[in-house]
Amino acid sequence: MPKMKTKRGAAKRFKRTGSGKLVRASGWKQHKLEKKNPKRRRALRAGKLIDKADVARIRVLVPYL
């Protein structure tokens, strides 16, 4: 049986936490930042956990992450 291939685009977008959960970056932080207040911009730096409903779908994309 050959090895499963990792989807490289997905591998760049997700990380695994110490407990094994998947983390993604926040959206809404690319442009038009002048009108977003500093508290909101700081909050968008933090990673978000992948929703439980999506975890199985994403593990297929990054099997060895």
N, C-alpha and C positions, 0 to 999 in steps of 0.2 A: 504494500500500500504506500503510495507516495505521500510526502508531507503535504499538509494543507498550506496554501499560500495566504499570507497576511495581505489585506487590502492596505496599501501603503498610505493612501490618503486618510484612512481611518486611524492608522497607527500614529500619524502626526497630530491627530486631534484629541486623542484620549490617553489618559494615564491611569495607572492602577494605584490605589491607596495602600497603606500598610495592611489594612484589614481585607484587601482584595476587591474593594468596590471600584467602579469606574468613575472617573471624573472628567468633565469637559470644561472648556472655557466658556465664559459668559458671552452672549451676543451684545449688540447695541453699543459697541465701544470702538467702532471703526472711524466714524466721521461725525461731524456736527456736534462736537464735544463742548463747544462754547456755551451752548444753551443748557447743557446738563450741569447740575450743580455738583460741586466737588465731592459731597457725600455720596451721591449716586455714582460718580465715576470711580471712587474708591471701592464701592461695593461691587462694581462690575469687574474689578481685578480678580476677585476671588473665584475659584473654580466651583462648579456646581456638580452634584452627584447626578449620575444618569438615572432617570426614572426607572422604577422597578419593571414597568411594562416594556421597556425598551432594552433591558439588559441582555436578554437571550438573543435578540436580533443583532446586537453589536458584538457579542462574543463570537458569533460566526465570522464577522469581519476581521477581528483581531484575536485569533485563537491562542496565540502564545504570549499575549500581553499580560 
